[in-house]
Amino acid sequence: MHHAYASYGPAYRMTFESGERIVASQPWNERFLHYPLPYVDEVRFAKDVAWVLTPDVPTDLPAPRAFEEALTRAGGRWRRDEAGRAIVYDGFVPPFGPGVEALASAGAAGDGDPATLVRPSPTDPTTFALAAPRELDAVTLFSSASAERLPRSMDVQVSADGITFETVARRRRRGEREDLRWVNGHPQYVLDHDLIAVPLGGHVVAAVRVVPVLSSDPWTLSEVLLHPALAPAARGGWDEWLDPHLSWTERWRTLDGQRRPDREDWYYRWMLAARRR
């Protein structure tokens, strides 16, 4: 483990005392609201990431019990270890694999190219039908890397017959810090509204719908990705497949030049690198 999320003091202490052999970041800026964090994208981009919680240190990060409840709601597996007075969570395994297929019926948001996008209605539901109903482990929605993000308040719905829809994910303005989701193979609070991955547990899906809730903000969609239902042993791992020592510019050149549109983490890393290059 070389990357971690932690609260303000422990994060910078780990980074400094390890000589940056461990890079730790707050998931959000606890001291200066909305001020950029220097290491957070490094942690988001990394593999084999840990969460380090220190109940004795004042923080607005979740307490261990609340964090474990959020992990349970998200599904998947993890390890919990005690390191002195800290509690370390790692060994994360999402309830779906990295393998994806772009949803062709989504047009420019289903072409496997994260540089293209659609701008759905800011207020009305947007529905994408699959060519045929199929079992899915998850569905992932990506915003554009350079334009507006996903709606801050929205529901994601799925339908097995294209007629009756069920809400499978809810996100609300100012509720991001309570919404733990799987991103790049580890749990994150998606504060930037650039991705939402929704576990579906193998349910049959014929259509996906995005419903803005009390919102009229413009938003973009660069990809709708389907995770076909697979047995856990057949899903493949969220392992590292990129040189971890590259600069942001080198990451961008590699990701854009050696595309892997069959992996969800390629899209997410492409997005981060496109913003940091």
C-alpha positions as CSV (number, residue, x, y, z in Angstrom):
1,M,0.0,0.0,0.0
2,H,1.5,3.3,-1.1
3,H,-1.6,5.6,-1.2
4,A,-4.2,6.3,1.4
5,Y,-7.1,8.5,2.5
6,A,-6.9,10.0,6.0
7,S,-7.8,13.1,7.9
8,Y,-5.9,16.3,7.8
9,G,-3.1,15.7,10.4
10,P,-2.5,12.0,9.8
11,A,-2.5,12.4,6.0
12,Y,0.3,15.0,5.9
13,R,2.2,13.2,8.7
14,M,2.2,9.9,6.8
15,T,3.3,11.7,3.6
16,F,6.0,13.7,5.2
17,E,7.5,11.1,7.5
18,S,7.6,8.4,4.8
19,G,9.4,10.8,2.4
20,E,6.3,10.4,0.1
21,R,6.8,6.6,-0.1
22,I,3.2,6.8,1.1
23,V,1.1,9.5,-0.4
24,A,-1.9,10.2,1.7
25,S,-4.7,12.8,1.2
26,Q,-7.8,14.0,2.8
27,P,-10.8,12.9,0.7
28,W,-12.1,16.5,1.0
29,N,-10.5,19.6,2.5
30,E,-11.4,19.7,6.2
31,R,-9.7,23.0,7.0
32,F,-10.3,25.2,3.9
33,L,-13.6,24.3,2.2
34,H,-13.3,23.8,-1.6
35,Y,-9.5,24.7,-1.6
36,P,-7.6,22.3,-3.9
37,L,-5.9,19.3,-2.2
38,P,-2.3,18.7,-3.6
39,Y,-2.4,14.9,-3.4
40,V,-6.0,13.8,-3.8
41,D,-5.8,13.0,-7.5
42,E,-2.7,11.0,-6.9
43,V,-4.7,8.8,-4.5
44,R,-7.7,8.7,-6.7
45,F,-5.6,7.5,-9.6
46,A,-3.7,4.9,-7.7
47,K,-4.3,1.2,-7.1
48,D,-4.1,-0.7,-3.8
49,V,-5.4,2.3,-1.9
50,A,-6.2,2.2,1.9
51,W,-8.4,4.3,4.2
52,V,-6.7,5.2,7.5
53,L,-9.1,6.4,10.2
54,T,-7.9,7.7,13.6
55,P,-10.8,8.0,16.0
56,D,-8.7,9.9,18.6
57,V,-8.0,12.8,16.1
58,P,-10.7,15.4,15.6
59,T,-12.0,15.2,12.1
60,D,-15.2,15.4,10.0
61,L,-14.3,12.1,8.2
62,P,-16.7,9.3,9.1
63,A,-16.1,7.3,12.3
64,P,-15.1,3.7,11.8
65,R,-18.6,2.3,12.4
66,A,-20.2,4.8,10.0
67,F,-17.5,4.0,7.4
68,E,-18.1,0.3,7.7
69,E,-21.8,0.8,7.4
70,A,-21.2,2.8,4.2
71,L,-18.9,0.0,2.8
72,T,-21.6,-2.6,3.6
73,R,-24.1,-0.6,1.6
74,A,-21.7,-0.3,-1.3
75,G,-21.1,-4.0,-1.3
76,G,-17.9,-5.9,-2.0
77,R,-15.2,-6.9,0.4
78,W,-12.4,-5.3,2.4
79,R,-10.0,-5.9,5.3
80,R,-9.9,-4.1,8.6
81,D,-6.7,-4.0,10.7
82,E,-5.6,-2.0,13.7
83,A,-2.3,-0.2,13.6
84,G,-1.7,1.3,17.0
85,R,-4.6,3.8,17.5
86,A,-5.4,3.9,13.8
87,I,-7.8,1.6,11.9
88,V,-6.7,0.7,8.4
89,Y,-9.1,-0.5,5.7
90,D,-7.6,-2.0,2.5
91,G,-7.8,-5.1,0.3
92,F,-10.9,-3.6,-1.4
93,V,-12.8,-5.8,-3.9
94,P,-15.8,-4.2,-5.6
95,P,-19.0,-6.2,-6.3
96,F,-18.3,-5.9,-10.0
97,G,-15.2,-6.2,-12.2
98,P,-13.4,-3.6,-14.3
99,G,-14.6,-5.1,-17.6
100,V,-17.2,-2.9,-19.4
101,E,-19.0,-2.5,-22.7
102,A,-20.1,1.0,-23.9
103,L,-23.9,1.3,-24.5
104,A,-24.1,1.9,-28.2
105,S,-27.6,3.3,-28.1
106,A,-26.3,6.2,-26.0
107,G,-24.7,7.7,-29.2
108,A,-21.7,9.8,-28.5
109,A,-22.0,8.7,-24.8
110,G,-21.7,5.0,-26.0
111,D,-18.9,5.1,-28.5
112,G,-16.0,4.1,-26.2
113,D,-14.4,7.6,-26.6
114,P,-14.5,9.7,-23.4
115,A,-13.6,12.8,-25.4
116,T,-17.1,12.8,-27.0
117,L,-20.2,13.7,-25.1
118,V,-24.0,14.3,-25.1
119,R,-25.8,17.1,-23.2
120,P,-29.1,15.6,-22.0
121,S,-32.1,17.7,-20.9
122,P,-31.2,19.6,-17.6
123,T,-34.7,18.9,-16.3
124,D,-36.3,15.9,-18.0
125,P,-35.5,12.2,-17.6
126,T,-33.1,10.7,-20.2
127,T,-33.5,7.1,-21.0
128,F,-31.1,4.7,-22.9
129,A,-32.5,1.3,-24.1
130,L,-30.2,-1.7,-24.4
131,A,-30.4,-3.7,-27.6
132,A,-31.8,-6.6,-25.6
133,P,-32.4,-7.2,-21.9
134,R,-29.3,-8.6,-20.1
135,E,-28.0,-9.4,-16.7
136,L,-25.6,-6.7,-15.4
137,D,-23.3,-6.5,-12.4
138,A,-23.3,-2.7,-12.6
139,V,-23.7,0.4,-14.8
140,T,-21.3,3.3,-14.7
141,L,-22.0,6.9,-15.9
142,F,-19.2,9.3,-16.8
143,S,-19.4,13.0,-17.3
144,S,-17.2,14.9,-19.7
145,A,-13.6,15.6,-18.6
146,S,-13.7,19.2,-19.7
147,A,-17.4,20.4,-19.6
148,E,-20.2,20.2,-17.1
149,R,-20.3,17.2,-14.7
150,L,-23.2,14.9,-13.9
151,P,-26.2,16.4,-12.1
152,R,-25.6,17.1,-8.4
153,S,-29.1,15.9,-7.6
154,M,-30.3,12.9,-9.6
155,D,-31.7,9.4,-9.5
156,V,-30.5,6.5,-11.6
157,Q,-33.1,4.0,-12.6
158,V,-33.2,0.7,-14.4
159,S,-36.0,-1.3,-16.0
160,A,-36.2,-5.0,-16.9
161,D,-38.9,-4.4,-19.5
162,G,-38.4,-0.8,-20.6
163,I,-41.7,0.2,-19.0
164,T,-41.5,-0.1,-15.2
165,F,-38.4,1.6,-13.6
166,E,-36.7,1.1,-10.3
167,T,-34.4,3.6,-8.6
168,V,-31.1,2.0,-7.9
169,A,-29.0,5.1,-6.9
170,R,-29.7,8.5,-5.5
171,R,-27.4,11.5,-5.3
172,R,-28.4,14.8,-3.7
173,R,-26.8,18.2,-3.5
174,R,-24.7,18.6,-0.3
175,G,-25.1,14.8,0.3
176,E,-21.9,13.8,-1.4
177,R,-20.0,13.1,1.9
178,E,-22.5,10.4,2.8
179,D,-22.4,8.7,-0.6
180,L,-19.5,6.2,-0.7
181,R,-19.0,4.6,-4.2
182,W,-16.6,2.3,-5.9
183,V,-14.2,4.2,-8.2
184,N,-11.0,2.8,-9.8
185,G,-11.3,-0.3,-7.6
186,H,-11.5,1.4,-4.2
187,P,-14.2,3.4,-2.3
188,Q,-14.4,7.1,-2.8
189,Y,-16.8,9.9,-2.0
190,V,-17.4,11.3,-5.5
191,L,-17.3,15.0,-4.7
192,D,-16.6,16.1,-8.3
193,H,-19.7,14.6,-9.8
194,D,-17.7,13.0,-12.6
195,L,-18.7,9.4,-12.2
196,I,-21.4,7.2,-10.6
197,A,-21.0,3.4,-10.5
198,V,-24.2,1.6,-9.5
199,P,-23.9,-2.1,-8.5
200,L,-26.8,-4.2,-9.8
201,G,-26.1,-7.7,-8.6
202,G,-26.8,-9.4,-11.8
203,H,-30.3,-8.0,-12.3
204,V,-31.8,-8.0,-15.8
205,V,-31.7,-4.6,-17.4
206,A,-33.5,-3.4,-20.6
207,A,-33.1,0.3,-20.1
208,V,-31.2,2.9,-18.0
209,R,-32.7,6.2,-17.0
210,V,-31.1,9.3,-15.4
211,V,-33.6,11.6,-13.7
212,P,-32.5,15.2,-12.6
213,V,-34.1,16.0,-9.2
214,L,-35.1,19.6,-8.5
215,S,-32.4,20.7,-10.8
216,S,-32.1,22.7,-14.0
217,D,-28.3,22.8,-14.2
218,P,-26.8,21.7,-17.6
219,W,-24.9,18.4,-17.4
220,T,-22.9,16.1,-19.7
221,L,-22.5,12.4,-20.3
222,S,-19.4,11.1,-22.0
223,E,-20.0,7.3,-21.5
224,V,-22.7,4.9,-20.3
225,L,-20.8,1.7,-19.5
226,L,-22.3,-1.7,-18.8
227,H,-20.6,-4.3,-16.6
228,P,-21.9,-7.7,-17.8
229,A,-22.9,-10.1,-15.1
230,L,-20.0,-12.6,-14.4
231,A,-19.1,-15.0,-11.7
232,P,-16.7,-13.4,-9.2
233,A,-13.8,-15.6,-10.4
234,A,-14.3,-14.5,-14.0
235,R,-14.5,-10.7,-13.4
236,G,-10.7,-10.0,-13.4
237,G,-8.9,-7.8,-10.9
238,W,-8.6,-4.1,-10.5
239,D,-4.9,-4.5,-10.6
240,E,-2.2,-2.0,-11.7
241,W,-1.6,-2.0,-15.5
242,L,0.2,1.3,-15.8
243,D,3.7,2.4,-14.8
244,P,3.0,4.0,-11.4
245,H,6.0,6.4,-11.7
246,L,4.8,8.4,-14.7
247,S,4.1,12.1,-14.5
248,W,0.7,13.4,-15.2
249,T,1.8,14.4,-18.8
250,E,3.2,10.9,-19.3
251,R,0.1,9.3,-17.9
252,W,-2.0,11.3,-20.3
253,R,0.1,10.4,-23.4
254,T,0.1,6.7,-22.4
255,L,-3.6,6.5,-21.7
256,D,-4.7,8.4,-24.8
257,G,-2.2,6.5,-27.0
258,Q,-2.9,3.0,-25.6
259,R,-6.6,2.9,-25.1
260,R,-8.4,0.3,-23.1
261,P,-12.1,1.0,-23.6
262,D,-13.0,-2.4,-22.2
263,R,-12.0,-1.3,-18.7
264,E,-13.8,1.2,-16.5
265,D,-10.6,2.3,-14.8
266,W,-9.1,3.3,-18.1
267,Y,-12.0,5.8,-18.6
268,Y,-11.6,7.2,-15.1
269,R,-7.8,7.5,-15.3
270,W,-8.1,9.1,-18.7
271,M,-10.4,11.7,-17.2
272,L,-8.1,12.5,-14.3
273,A,-5.1,12.7,-16.6
274,A,-6.9,14.9,-19.1
275,R,-7.6,17.4,-16.4
276,R,-4.1,17.4,-15.0
277,R,-2.0,17.3,-18.2
